[in-house]
């Protein structure tokens, strides 16, 4: 049974959404603000967080930043304001997805399922691109034996780069992998997600150069696979 944490200052919205998820078999916990979110996540390890952006006091962006200091749990932002600037800001600080209010519960549940699937698909084995190591079973990546702390979707993008046998991995390839669908306006969001991943791989000059931009098309993964 998957565990969800819903954070929204709208009590009515929390009640309706949590009841819908419970009817689908989820365990749901709710908070009317983000003050206690980090402590809750540390103690309860939810499978996904659904987080309202526009909350008084501690807004969703700050709550997301605080969560990312301690957890890579998938975070889906809910917002009535979805300007490109806000979307990019959220992705840069660690959000995994956005959904605009008002939304259908069917769409929200689909987004939740996609996010959880990224974290729980298990395939045995490791992929080696020295000094990069991808531990598939445990959803981890390491450089020179040191953990690269990735969110579920950053890991999933890296796994896609390492396993998709294509000369160019397109923006659409990545968007479909992350969100299940892709539209041309999603291109900038994909670029932000890849930028986050590159930044985390920059500790070593070899891994820093493993993802190359292919102008107007997408990216090329240049890691040299080891059979060891």
Backbone as a chain_set.jsonl record, in Angstrom:
{"seq": "XXXXXXXXXXXXXXXXXXXXXXXXXXXXXXXXXXXXXXXXXXXXXXXXXXXXXXXXXXXXXXXXXXXXXXXXXXXXXXXXXXXXXXXXXXXXXXXXXXXXXXXXXXXXXXXXXXXXXXXXXXXXXXXXXXXXXXXXXXXXXXXXXXXXXXXXXXXXXXXXXXXXXXXXXXXXXXXXXXXXXXXXXXXXXXXXXXXXXXXXXXXXXXXXXXXXXXXXXXXXXXXXXXXX", "coords": {"N": [[0.844, -1.193, 0.0], [0.717, 2.101, -0.986], [2.124, 5.073, 0.416], [1.086, 8.369, 0.913], [1.788, 11.864, 1.225], [-0.002, 14.728, 1.678], [0.074, 18.171, 1.309], [-1.413, 21.145, 1.978], [-2.946, 24.292, 2.365], [-5.635, 24.517, 2.094], [-8.247, 23.224, 3.577], [-10.6, 21.926, 2.796], [-9.961, 21.052, 0.21], [-7.883, 19.273, 0.858], [-9.347, 17.334, 2.317], [-11.137, 16.284, 0.375], [-9.402, 15.342, -1.652], [-7.739, 13.545, -0.252], [-9.625, 11.648, 0.603], [-10.44, 10.593, -1.856], [-8.045, 9.335, -2.674], [-7.765, 7.463, -0.618], [-9.937, 5.823, -1.113], [-8.97, 4.553, -3.313], [-7.141, 2.903, -2.239], [-4.8, 3.901, -1.092], [-2.58, 4.87, 1.571], [-2.995, 7.757, 3.346], [-1.669, 10.791, 4.484], [-2.09, 14.038, 5.879], [-1.147, 17.514, 5.87], [-1.667, 20.844, 6.932], [0.074, 22.816, 6.413], [3.559, 23.548, 5.701], [5.363, 23.407, 7.79], [5.951, 21.193, 9.463], [6.728, 19.28, 7.697], [9.267, 18.145, 6.983], [10.046, 16.733, 9.308], [7.961, 14.89, 9.435], [8.376, 13.404, 7.067], [10.884, 12.285, 7.544], [10.205, 10.545, 9.618], [8.191, 8.894, 8.568], [8.557, 8.219, 5.884], [7.184, 8.608, 3.215], [5.813, 7.587, -0.017], [5.303, 9.44, -1.97], [4.989, 12.975, -2.3], [2.517, 15.411, -2.33], [2.24, 18.683, -3.02], [1.126, 21.884, -2.279], [1.73, 24.973, -3.893], [1.128, 27.741, -3.369], [0.975, 28.779, -0.404], [0.301, 30.386, 2.717], [2.839, 32.076, 4.647], [5.179, 29.755, 4.992], [5.919, 28.927, 1.902], [5.261, 26.642, -0.917], [7.617, 26.354, -2.435], [9.727, 26.859, -0.63], [9.226, 24.83, 1.203], [9.688, 22.599, -0.411], [12.449, 22.923, -0.929], [13.425, 22.503, 1.674], [12.654, 19.824, 2.097], [14.201, 18.535, 0.174], [16.704, 18.612, 1.303], [16.832, 16.458, 2.929], [15.614, 14.255, 1.756], [14.843, 12.254, -1.163], [12.316, 11.841, -2.04], [9.598, 11.623, -4.383], [8.144, 14.678, -5.501], [5.231, 16.361, -6.174], [4.026, 19.289, -7.425], [1.179, 21.29, -6.745], [-0.655, 23.85, -8.221], [-2.303, 26.968, -8.759], [-1.256, 28.861, -10.262], [0.749, 28.761, -12.935], [3.04, 29.744, -14.33], [5.753, 29.857, -16.706], [8.134, 30.638, -15.514], [7.715, 30.082, -12.783], [7.395, 27.322, -12.936], [9.912, 26.465, -13.866], [11.472, 27.393, -11.733], [10.521, 25.741, -9.652], [11.283, 23.181, -10.594], [14.045, 23.47, -10.63], [14.668, 23.585, -7.92], [14.044, 21.076, -7.116], [11.529, 19.832, -7.52], [9.442, 17.263, -8.954], [7.268, 17.15, -10.654], [4.483, 19.007, -12.003], [1.117, 20.016, -11.506], [-1.806, 21.585, -12.569], [-4.2, 23.565, -10.847], [-7.71, 24.075, -11.399], [-7.825, 20.487, -11.131], [-8.235, 17.161, -12.454], [-9.014, 14.31, -10.502], [-8.321, 11.876, -11.561], [-6.208, 12.47, -13.328], [-4.328, 13.451, -11.479], [-3.857, 11.161, -9.883], [-2.715, 9.521, -11.824], [-0.324, 10.893, -12.321], [0.872, 10.591, -9.833], [1.198, 7.79, -9.755], [3.041, 7.428, -11.844], [5.255, 8.831, -10.797], [5.838, 7.323, -8.483], [6.422, 4.887, -9.64], [8.879, 5.385, -10.813], [10.571, 5.225, -8.644], [10.384, 2.66, -7.646], [10.656, 0.557, -9.436], [12.486, -2.336, -9.93], [15.464, -3.645, -11.08], [17.837, -6.125, -11.314], [21.418, -5.779, -10.843], [24.316, -3.891, -12.093], [25.456, -0.949, -13.779], [28.365, 0.041, -15.352], [30.34, 2.776, -15.96], [33.103, 3.795, -15.81], [34.421, 6.659, -14.143], [31.832, 6.317, -13.178], [29.196, 4.638, -11.567], [26.249, 2.836, -11.773], [23.864, 1.697, -9.739], [21.48, -0.436, -10.188], [19.598, -1.995, -8.814], [19.314, -0.742, -6.328], [18.708, 1.825, -7.001], [20.727, 3.872, -7.198], [23.463, 6.103, -7.803], [26.966, 6.388, -8.271], [30.093, 8.074, -8.054], [33.43, 7.53, -8.385], [33.12, 5.892, -6.174], [31.696, 7.444, -4.378], [28.511, 8.529, -3.29], [26.2, 9.943, -5.589], [23.876, 12.19, -4.998], [20.768, 11.769, -6.009], [17.489, 12.715, -7.136], [14.497, 10.728, -7.612], [13.649, 11.046, -10.265], [15.831, 12.278, -11.491], [17.66, 10.187, -11.29], [16.298, 8.4, -12.936], [16.452, 9.647, -15.421], [19.225, 9.548, -15.819], [19.546, 6.766, -15.908], [18.1, 6.268, -18.231], [19.739, 7.581, -20.139], [21.953, 5.898, -19.929], [21.076, 3.447, -20.857], [19.459, 3.578, -23.137], [19.65, 2.787, -26.426], [20.559, 4.8, -28.544], [21.797, 7.216, -30.835], [21.189, 9.894, -30.416], [19.472, 11.124, -27.71], [16.371, 12.253, -27.417], [14.53, 15.277, -26.533], [11.887, 14.562, -26.351], [12.062, 11.778, -25.818], [13.034, 11.873, -23.204], [11.082, 13.397, -21.847], [8.793, 11.757, -22.086], [9.685, 9.595, -20.624], [9.893, 10.734, -18.074], [7.361, 11.969, -17.426], [5.425, 10.505, -18.714], [4.106, 11.546, -20.881], [4.619, 13.908, -23.58], [4.891, 17.257, -24.593], [5.657, 19.944, -26.816], [6.039, 22.399, -25.341], [7.136, 21.339, -23.026], [9.825, 21.168, -23.311], [11.66, 23.015, -22.147], [11.405, 22.382, -19.459], [12.424, 19.768, -19.439], [15.061, 20.365, -20.105], [15.842, 21.75, -17.822], [15.705, 19.701, -15.897], [17.713, 17.963, -16.835], [19.868, 19.676, -16.605], [20.015, 19.901, -13.82], [20.806, 17.27, -13.216], [23.305, 17.133, -14.546], [24.749, 19.024, -13.069], [25.026, 17.717, -10.627], [26.674, 15.683, -11.359], [29.065, 16.834, -11.758], [31.324, 16.672, -10.172], [33.484, 15.171, -10.938], [35.715, 15.408, -13.65], [35.39, 13.639, -15.767], [32.841, 12.395, -15.534], [31.442, 14.742, -15.603], [31.421, 15.441, -18.254], [29.894, 13.557, -19.546], [27.322, 13.833, -20.532], [26.309, 15.24, -23.35], [25.171, 18.109, -25.131], [23.008, 18.041, -27.9], [22.414, 20.121, -30.351], [19.244, 21.592, -30.682], [17.993, 19.13, -30.676], [18.426, 17.266, -28.502], [20.233, 15.167, -26.411], [23.429, 13.529, -26.018], [24.859, 10.598, -24.754], [27.98, 9.941, -23.506], [29.391, 8.124, -22.012], [31.737, 5.506, -21.412], [31.187, 2.209, -21.501], [31.896, -0.356, -19.158], [32.692, -3.794, -18.996], [33.14, -5.039, -16.694]], "CA": [[0.0, 0.0, 0.0], [1.55, 3.286, -1.097], [1.874, 6.141, 1.387], [1.148, 9.708, 0.342], [1.69, 13.025, 2.093], [-0.632, 15.869, 1.015], [0.302, 19.415, 2.049], [-2.214, 22.207, 1.366], [-3.619, 25.087, 3.382], [-7.071, 24.426, 1.821], [-8.705, 22.045, 4.297], [-11.601, 21.224, 1.992], [-9.221, 20.363, -0.853], [-7.207, 18.138, 1.482], [-10.319, 16.291, 2.667], [-11.665, 15.65, -0.842], [-8.337, 14.611, -2.35], [-7.295, 12.409, 0.559], [-10.669, 10.631, 0.576], [-10.355, 9.928, -3.16], [-6.905, 8.428, -2.666], [-8.039, 6.348, 0.3], [-10.845, 4.91, -1.811], [-8.151, 3.807, -4.268], [-6.278, 1.997, -1.502], [-3.593, 4.544, -0.59], [-2.518, 5.417, 2.93], [-2.832, 9.187, 3.113], [-1.484, 11.699, 5.608], [-2.256, 15.415, 5.42], [-0.666, 18.627, 6.671], [-2.238, 22.098, 6.439], [1.198, 23.719, 6.167], [4.795, 22.814, 5.505], [6.279, 23.549, 8.921], [6.349, 19.896, 10.02], [6.863, 18.331, 6.595], [10.539, 17.425, 7.026], [9.994, 15.776, 10.412], [7.047, 13.813, 9.06], [9.009, 12.573, 6.042], [11.938, 11.502, 8.206], [9.618, 9.514, 10.476], [7.191, 8.054, 7.909], [9.051, 7.779, 4.578], [6.111, 8.445, 2.223], [6.218, 7.242, -1.382], [5.138, 10.612, -2.823], [4.471, 14.174, -1.632], [1.736, 16.316, -3.172], [2.543, 19.916, -2.29], [0.582, 23.127, -2.825], [2.74, 26.025, -3.991], [0.714, 29.017, -2.785], [0.532, 28.677, 0.982], [0.787, 31.516, 3.503], [4.012, 31.786, 5.48], [6.148, 28.882, 4.334], [5.28, 28.499, 0.652], [5.664, 25.328, -1.409], [9.007, 26.36, -2.896], [10.611, 26.714, 0.537], [9.011, 23.485, 1.753], [10.396, 21.681, -1.303], [13.883, 23.061, -0.655], [13.699, 21.858, 2.961], [12.525, 18.379, 1.92], [15.328, 18.048, -0.623], [17.89, 18.513, 2.149], [16.824, 15.206, 3.683], [14.92, 13.15, 1.091], [14.643, 12.299, -2.609], [10.935, 11.431, -2.304], [8.973, 12.399, -5.46], [7.329, 15.817, -5.092], [4.362, 16.905, -7.215], [3.48, 20.591, -7.055], [-0.144, 21.741, -7.15], [-0.643, 25.303, -8.262], [-3.266, 27.677, -9.61], [-0.433, 29.753, -11.081], [1.753, 27.87, -13.517], [3.874, 30.441, -15.306], [6.977, 29.12, -17.033], [9.153, 30.993, -14.52], [7.447, 29.324, -11.566], [7.651, 25.907, -13.194], [11.357, 26.283, -13.896], [11.959, 27.574, -10.363], [10.216, 24.534, -8.893], [12.114, 22.077, -11.06], [15.431, 23.714, -10.221], [14.874, 23.301, -6.495], [13.879, 19.656, -6.83], [10.213, 19.246, -7.789], [9.441, 16.254, -10.002], [6.165, 17.34, -11.583], [3.523, 20.065, -11.726], [-0.237, 19.85, -12.011], [-2.476, 22.869, -12.396], [-5.552, 23.619, -10.292], [-8.345, 22.835, -10.912], [-7.33, 19.294, -11.806], [-9.052, 15.967, -12.263], [-8.358, 13.337, -9.637], [-7.764, 10.826, -12.425], [-4.891, 12.909, -13.793], [-3.421, 13.521, -10.334], [-3.456, 9.806, -9.509], [-1.805, 9.022, -12.855], [0.98, 11.515, -12.075], [1.416, 9.943, -8.636], [1.636, 6.447, -10.126], [4.271, 7.556, -12.63], [6.337, 9.231, -9.894], [6.181, 6.195, -7.618], [7.021, 3.846, -10.477], [10.284, 5.718, -11.004], [11.36, 4.899, -7.455], [10.188, 1.305, -7.155], [10.999, -0.487, -10.398], [13.752, -2.961, -9.519], [16.128, -4.505, -12.055], [19.109, -6.462, -10.678], [22.657, -5.53, -11.554], [24.955, -2.577, -12.092], [26.018, -0.45, -15.019], [29.645, 0.671, -15.038], [30.937, 3.699, -16.915], [34.097, 4.367, -14.89], [34.258, 6.353, -12.714], [30.414, 6.308, -12.812], [28.571, 3.346, -11.321], [24.799, 2.923, -11.579], [23.369, 0.534, -8.996], [20.09, -0.481, -10.641], [18.726, -2.587, -7.795], [19.083, 0.19, -5.221], [18.426, 3.161, -7.54], [21.785, 4.775, -6.744], [24.579, 6.347, -8.708], [28.174, 6.744, -7.535], [31.259, 8.507, -8.811], [34.611, 7.208, -7.57], [32.671, 5.277, -4.928], [30.922, 8.386, -3.569], [27.136, 8.672, -3.751], [25.668, 11.143, -6.216], [22.538, 12.227, -4.413], [19.824, 12.074, -7.074], [16.072, 12.443, -6.944], [14.056, 9.572, -8.387], [13.583, 11.349, -11.688], [17.206, 12.471, -11.959], [18.188, 8.838, -11.489], [15.631, 7.784, -14.077], [17.038, 10.242, -16.627], [20.562, 8.973, -15.968], [19.36, 5.38, -16.345], [17.705, 6.337, -19.634], [20.947, 7.875, -20.908], [22.888, 4.776, -19.883], [20.524, 2.206, -21.408], [18.767, 3.748, -24.417], [20.627, 2.604, -27.505], [20.304, 5.773, -29.599], [22.859, 8.209, -30.947], [20.671, 11.118, -29.8], [18.31, 10.952, -26.835], [15.641, 13.486, -27.69], [13.73, 15.864, -25.462], [10.668, 13.756, -26.233], [12.424, 10.541, -25.114], [13.179, 12.153, -21.77], [9.789, 13.823, -21.323], [7.916, 10.589, -21.963], [10.204, 8.787, -19.511], [9.641, 11.396, -16.797], [5.961, 12.286, -17.132], [4.517, 9.636, -19.437], [3.689, 12.241, -22.096], [5.503, 15.022, -23.918], [4.459, 18.308, -25.503], [6.794, 20.801, -27.112], [6.339, 23.329, -24.238], [7.858, 20.654, -21.95], [11.253, 21.113, -23.614], [12.463, 23.747, -21.172], [11.402, 21.61, -18.212], [13.387, 18.685, -19.631], [16.402, 20.956, -20.049], [16.121, 22.053, -16.417], [15.963, 18.441, -15.204], [19.032, 17.486, -17.255], [20.835, 20.592, -16.001], [20.169, 19.467, -12.421], [21.594, 16.034, -13.218], [24.69, 17.471, -14.911], [25.375, 19.725, -11.951], [25.369, 16.744, -9.595], [27.727, 14.812, -11.882], [30.199, 17.678, -12.122], [32.425, 16.555, -9.216], [34.596, 14.538, -11.635], [35.72, 15.928, -15.022], [34.94, 12.622, -16.726], [31.374, 12.313, -15.469], [30.903, 16.058, -15.957], [31.283, 15.547, -19.698], [29.241, 12.382, -20.108], [26.068, 14.207, -21.189], [26.572, 16.329, -24.284], [23.997, 18.679, -25.789], [22.901, 17.981, -29.362], [21.664, 21.349, -30.591], [17.85, 21.534, -31.134], [17.452, 17.774, -30.673], [18.436, 16.601, -27.21], [21.51, 14.917, -25.754], [24.191, 12.322, -26.32], [25.556, 10.058, -23.584], [29.307, 9.542, -24.004], [30.076, 7.233, -21.081], [32.316, 4.288, -21.966], [30.726, 1.131, -20.645], [32.846, -1.392, -18.782], [32.052, -5.089, -18.83], [33.564, -5.621, -15.407]], "C": [[0.882, 1.246, 0.0], [1.122, 4.361, -0.099], [2.065, 7.499, 0.726], [1.108, 10.749, 1.453], [1.14, 14.178, 1.259], [-0.444, 17.102, 1.888], [-0.415, 20.548, 1.325], [-2.894, 22.983, 2.485], [-5.135, 25.078, 3.2], [-7.591, 23.122, 2.414], [-9.705, 21.234, 3.487], [-10.935, 20.424, 0.865], [-8.497, 19.128, -0.308], [-8.173, 16.993, 1.752], [-10.805, 15.542, 1.434], [-10.596, 14.78, -1.508], [-7.89, 13.393, -1.556], [-8.335, 11.297, 0.568], [-10.655, 9.875, -0.751], [-9.193, 8.938, -3.212], [-7.139, 7.233, -1.753], [-8.974, 5.331, -0.339], [-10.107, 4.06, -2.836], [-7.131, 2.904, -3.573], [-4.974, 2.579, -0.992], [-3.717, 4.851, 0.901], [-2.16, 6.894, 2.788], [-2.682, 9.928, 4.437], [-1.556, 13.12, 5.072], [-1.646, 16.394, 6.42], [-1.244, 19.909, 6.079], [-1.169, 23.169, 6.249], [2.469, 22.906, 6.124], [5.749, 22.799, 6.671], [6.813, 22.201, 9.411], [6.611, 18.841, 8.942], [8.135, 17.494, 6.703], [10.533, 16.369, 8.136], [9.089, 14.602, 10.07], [7.712, 12.863, 8.071], [10.111, 11.715, 6.641], [11.345, 10.324, 8.968], [8.773, 8.5, 9.709], [7.552, 7.599, 6.499], [7.929, 7.566, 3.554], [6.661, 8.138, 0.835], [6.116, 8.434, -2.328], [4.569, 11.755, -1.982], [3.74, 15.02, -2.667], [1.67, 17.644, -2.43], [1.959, 21.13, -2.994], [1.674, 24.195, -2.831], [2.353, 27.251, -3.176], [0.106, 28.819, -1.402], [1.063, 29.879, 1.752], [1.978, 31.116, 4.373], [5.049, 31.019, 4.688], [5.526, 28.347, 3.042], [5.872, 27.182, 0.156], [7.106, 25.264, -1.873], [9.968, 26.144, -1.72], [10.456, 25.338, 1.176], [9.761, 22.453, 0.907], [11.903, 21.733, -1.054], [14.259, 22.352, 0.644], [13.643, 20.331, 2.838], [13.743, 17.815, 1.194], [16.627, 17.96, 0.17], [17.985, 17.154, 2.825], [16.271, 14.015, 2.901], [14.854, 13.37, -0.42], [13.236, 11.84, -2.987], [10.36, 12.248, -3.467], [8.06, 13.495, -4.911], [6.552, 16.326, -6.302], [3.775, 18.214, -6.704], [2.055, 20.75, -7.58], [-0.132, 23.262, -7.172], [-1.734, 25.844, -9.168], [-2.537, 28.639, -10.533], [0.728, 28.957, -11.634], [2.498, 28.583, -14.651], [5.14, 29.621, -15.563], [8.059, 29.394, -16.003], [8.963, 30.203, -13.238], [7.76, 27.846, -11.76], [9.146, 25.612, -13.192], [11.948, 26.408, -12.496], [11.725, 26.308, -9.542], [11.074, 23.362, -9.295], [13.564, 22.24, -10.615], [15.667, 23.375, -8.76], [14.514, 21.869, -6.125], [12.508, 19.063, -7.019], [10.319, 18.257, -8.945], [8.349, 16.486, -11.043], [5.294, 18.496, -11.096], [2.161, 19.631, -12.209], [-1.027, 21.099, -11.632], [-3.869, 22.692, -11.794], [-6.439, 24.436, -11.217], [-7.902, 21.641, -11.754], [-8.33, 18.161, -11.612], [-8.295, 15.002, -11.362], [-7.707, 12.243, -10.466], [-6.376, 11.209, -12.921], [-3.895, 12.94, -12.642], [-2.956, 12.127, -9.937], [-2.486, 9.226, -10.536], [-0.406, 9.593, -12.657], [1.652, 10.873, -10.861], [1.955, 8.561, -8.982], [2.931, 6.479, -10.921], [5.45, 7.883, -11.724], [6.789, 8.078, -9.014], [6.867, 5.092, -8.418], [8.503, 4.114, -10.706], [11.139, 5.232, -9.84], [11.334, 3.422, -7.108], [10.418, 0.206, -8.176], [12.38, -1.037, -10.049], [14.264, -3.886, -10.617], [17.499, -4.832, -11.479], [20.299, -6.036, -11.518], [23.166, -4.108, -11.449], [25.415, -2.244, -13.498], [27.272, 0.333, -14.664], [30.14, 1.501, -16.218], [32.028, 4.462, -16.164], [34.438, 5.825, -15.214], [32.802, 6.329, -12.236], [29.92, 4.876, -12.649], [27.093, 3.568, -11.054], [24.332, 1.614, -10.963], [21.869, 0.441, -9.259], [19.165, -0.986, -9.54], [18.364, -1.593, -6.707], [18.831, 1.625, -5.675], [19.426, 4.191, -7.025], [22.787, 4.972, -7.864], [25.758, 6.817, -7.885], [29.26, 7.179, -8.501], [32.478, 8.318, -7.918], [34.215, 6.662, -6.207], [31.859, 6.175, -4.029], [29.526, 8.541, -4.157], [26.919, 10.001, -4.462], [24.209, 11.208, -5.781], [21.534, 12.72, -5.45], [18.392, 11.889, -6.601], [15.695, 11.253, -7.819], [14.073, 9.869, -9.88], [14.953, 11.676, -12.265], [17.868, 11.119, -12.205], [17.593, 8.223, -12.748], [16.15, 8.348, -15.4], [18.425, 9.66, -16.876], [20.474, 7.531, -16.466], [18.958, 5.331, -17.823], [18.91, 6.605, -20.518], [21.843, 6.635, -21.019], [22.386, 3.539, -20.616], [19.85, 2.36, -22.762], [19.784, 3.75, -25.554], [20.275, 3.507, -28.689], [21.475, 6.756, -29.643], [22.459, 9.518, -30.268], [19.441, 10.773, -28.981], [17.558, 12.267, -26.849], [14.94, 14.019, -26.441], [12.465, 15.036, -25.247], [10.94, 12.443, -25.517], [12.433, 10.763, -23.601], [11.842, 12.538, -21.161], [8.834, 12.663, -21.118], [8.364, 9.712, -20.799], [9.836, 9.406, -18.161], [8.157, 11.46, -16.466], [4.962, 11.38, -17.837], [3.996, 10.236, -20.73], [4.69, 13.357, -22.375], [4.791, 15.952, -24.882], [5.629, 19.26, -25.695], [7.078, 21.826, -26.015], [7.088, 22.689, -23.072], [9.369, 20.692, -22.152], [12.085, 21.826, -22.549], [12.516, 23.006, -19.838], [12.377, 20.446, -18.292], [14.806, 19.219, -19.503], [16.801, 21.287, -18.611], [16.461, 20.779, -15.655], [17.352, 17.898, -15.566], [20.128, 18.374, -16.673], [21.08, 20.241, -14.535], [21.055, 18.241, -12.339], [23.056, 16.326, -13.534], [25.424, 18.13, -13.751], [25.823, 18.741, -10.878], [26.473, 15.794, -10.052], [29.03, 15.564, -12.124], [31.403, 17.534, -11.198], [33.665, 15.935, -9.853], [34.579, 15.013, -13.087], [35.255, 14.92, -16.063], [33.414, 12.531, -16.723], [30.74, 13.641, -15.857], [30.654, 16.181, -17.451], [30.533, 14.409, -20.349], [27.942, 12.703, -20.844], [26.338, 15.433, -22.048], [25.274, 16.809, -24.933], [24.103, 18.492, -27.302], [21.921, 19.08, -29.76], [20.318, 21.074, -31.278], [17.216, 20.15, -31.02], [17.358, 17.14, -29.29], [19.848, 16.42, -26.705], [22.146, 13.631, -26.269], [24.925, 11.884, -25.063], [26.864, 9.449, -24.057], [30.051, 8.614, -23.056], [30.541, 5.955, -21.759], [32.018, 3.126, -21.028], [31.809, 0.096, -20.415], [32.092, -2.694, -18.585], [32.375, -5.734, -17.49], [32.364, -5.8, -14.489]], "O": [[1.706, 1.421, 0.898], [-0.062, 4.537, 0.189], [3.073, 7.747, 0.065], [0.476, 10.544, 2.489], [1.739, 14.563, 0.255], [-0.766, 17.079, 3.076], [-0.07, 20.878, 0.191], [-3.368, 22.387, 3.453], [-5.856, 25.581, 4.062], [-7.407, 22.05, 1.838], [-9.665, 20.004, 3.489], [-11.297, 19.277, 0.602], [-8.5, 18.07, -0.937], [-7.877, 15.834, 1.461], [-10.881, 14.313, 1.438], [-10.852, 13.634, -1.879], [-7.685, 12.322, -2.128], [-7.975, 10.12, 0.544], [-10.836, 8.657, -0.774], [-9.339, 7.831, -3.732], [-6.752, 6.112, -2.083], [-8.825, 4.126, -0.137], [-10.563, 2.973, -3.19], [-6.35, 2.221, -4.234], [-4.12, 1.838, -0.505], [-4.814, 5.063, 1.419], [-1.144, 7.238, 2.184], [-3.451, 9.725, 5.377], [-1.136, 13.385, 3.946], [-1.626, 16.155, 7.628], [-1.306, 20.052, 4.857], [-1.494, 24.318, 5.951], [2.474, 21.723, 6.464], [6.84, 22.238, 6.567], [7.994, 22.082, 9.737], [6.705, 17.65, 9.243], [8.093, 16.275, 6.535], [10.969, 15.238, 7.919], [9.41, 13.454, 10.377], [7.62, 11.645, 8.224], [10.254, 10.545, 6.284], [11.911, 9.232, 8.967], [8.645, 7.357, 10.148], [6.92, 6.685, 5.969], [7.746, 6.447, 3.075], [7.83, 8.397, 0.548], [6.764, 8.448, -3.374], [3.77, 11.533, -1.071], [4.271, 15.31, -3.74], [1.11, 17.722, -1.336], [2.255, 21.381, -4.162], [2.449, 24.303, -1.881], [3.152, 27.748, -2.382], [-1.11, 28.707, -1.25], [2.166, 30.348, 1.471], [2.103, 29.961, 4.781], [5.717, 31.575, 3.816], [4.707, 27.428, 3.077], [6.842, 26.669, 0.715], [7.757, 24.229, -1.723], [10.903, 25.348, -1.809], [11.433, 24.748, 1.636], [10.391, 21.543, 1.446], [12.556, 20.692, -0.977], [15.287, 21.678, 0.713], [14.48, 19.628, 3.404], [14.253, 16.753, 1.551], [17.563, 17.289, -0.265], [19.063, 16.734, 3.246], [16.437, 12.875, 3.333], [14.816, 14.504, -0.898], [12.994, 11.486, -4.141], [10.606, 13.452, -3.54], [7.298, 13.266, -3.972], [7.138, 16.678, -7.325], [3.105, 18.24, -5.672], [1.762, 20.39, -8.72], [0.354, 23.891, -6.232], [-2.049, 25.26, -10.205], [-3.125, 29.17, -11.475], [1.6, 28.522, -10.881], [2.572, 28.087, -15.775], [5.54, 28.799, -14.739], [8.82, 28.494, -15.649], [9.932, 29.706, -12.663], [8.315, 27.195, -10.875], [9.593, 24.633, -12.594], [12.818, 25.626, -12.112], [12.615, 25.853, -8.825], [11.55, 22.619, -8.436], [14.228, 21.263, -10.265], [16.754, 22.924, -8.398], [14.654, 21.473, -4.968], [12.313, 17.887, -6.711], [11.181, 18.397, -9.812], [8.489, 16.064, -12.191], [5.363, 18.904, -9.936], [2.056, 18.943, -13.224], [-0.923, 21.6, -10.513], [-4.618, 21.794, -12.178], [-5.964, 25.421, -11.783], [-7.638, 21.777, -12.949], [-9.167, 18.206, -10.711], [-7.072, 14.892, -11.451], [-6.645, 11.739, -10.101], [-5.469, 10.377, -12.937], [-2.751, 12.51, -12.796], [-1.769, 11.93, -9.677], [-1.544, 8.522, -10.173], [0.586, 8.879, -12.802], [2.861, 10.64, -10.866], [3.048, 8.197, -8.55], [3.819, 5.655, -10.701], [6.521, 7.291, -11.857], [7.988, 7.874, -8.819], [7.789, 4.442, -7.924], [9.298, 3.178, -10.786], [12.3, 4.869, -10.028], [12.183, 2.963, -6.344], [10.38, -0.973, -7.822], [13.332, -0.273, -9.893], [13.563, -4.809, -11.032], [18.263, -3.916, -11.177], [20.21, -5.941, -12.742], [22.555, -3.245, -10.82], [25.722, -3.127, -14.3], [27.247, 1.19, -13.78], [30.332, 0.992, -17.323], [31.881, 5.657, -15.911], [34.703, 6.186, -16.361], [32.551, 6.322, -11.031], [30.19, 4.013, -13.484], [26.722, 4.386, -10.212], [24.399, 0.557, -11.591], [21.079, 1.149, -8.634], [18.068, -0.458, -9.359], [17.236, -1.595, -6.214], [18.747, 2.536, -4.851], [19.048, 5.234, -6.49], [22.938, 4.129, -8.749], [25.589, 7.555, -6.915], [29.328, 6.7, -9.633], [32.549, 8.88, -6.825], [34.88, 6.927, -5.205], [31.369, 5.715, -2.998], [29.368, 8.67, -5.371], [27.385, 11.047, -4.009], [23.404, 10.36, -6.167], [21.452, 13.914, -5.738], [18.107, 11.023, -5.773], [16.478, 10.823, -8.665], [14.473, 9.017, -10.674], [15.209, 11.375, -13.431], [18.555, 10.93, -13.209], [18.304, 7.597, -13.535], [16.273, 7.618, -16.383], [18.764, 9.317, -18.009], [21.237, 7.125, -17.341], [19.416, 4.467, -18.571], [19.092, 5.938, -21.536], [22.417, 6.365, -22.074], [23.182, 2.667, -20.965], [19.682, 1.371, -23.475], [20.662, 4.61, -25.622], [19.761, 3.04, -29.705], [22.064, 7.083, -28.613], [23.282, 10.17, -29.626], [18.482, 10.198, -29.496], [18.051, 13.279, -26.352], [14.782, 13.317, -25.442], [12.027, 14.834, -24.114], [10.135, 12.024, -24.687], [11.913, 9.955, -22.832], [11.495, 12.064, -20.079], [8.144, 12.59, -20.101], [7.538, 9.155, -20.075], [9.507, 8.69, -17.215], [7.734, 11.065, -15.379], [3.762, 11.479, -17.581], [3.495, 9.51, -21.59], [5.504, 13.706, -21.519], [4.172, 15.515, -25.852], [6.496, 19.366, -24.828], [8.246, 22.117, -25.76], [7.62, 23.397, -22.217], [10.12, 20.293, -21.262], [13.102, 21.298, -22.1], [13.547, 23.002, -19.166], [13.082, 20.161, -17.324], [15.655, 18.595, -18.866], [17.96, 21.123, -18.23], [17.397, 20.766, -14.856], [18.08, 17.427, -14.692], [21.192, 17.884, -16.292], [22.217, 20.278, -14.064], [21.951, 18.17, -11.497], [23.949, 15.817, -12.857], [26.587, 17.822, -13.488], [26.887, 18.914, -10.284], [27.136, 15.169, -9.223], [29.992, 14.992, -12.638], [32.414, 18.205, -11.409], [34.777, 16.145, -9.37], [33.515, 15.019, -13.705], [34.776, 15.307, -17.128], [32.777, 12.583, -17.775], [29.626, 13.668, -16.381], [29.779, 16.937, -17.876], [30.526, 14.294, -21.575], [27.506, 11.923, -21.691], [26.568, 16.527, -21.533], [24.392, 16.009, -25.243], [25.146, 18.75, -27.903], [20.72, 18.959, -29.519], [20.261, 20.413, -32.315], [16.014, 20.009, -31.245], [16.338, 16.546, -28.941], [20.592, 17.393, -26.576], [21.491, 12.777, -26.867], [25.543, 12.703, -24.383], [26.872, 8.555, -24.903], [31.232, 8.34, -23.272], [29.825, 5.387, -22.583], [32.527, 3.066, -19.909], [32.54, -0.283, -21.33], [30.976, -2.697, -18.066], [31.93, -6.844, -17.2], [32.513, -6.274, -13.363]]}, "num_chains": 1, "name": "protein.A"}
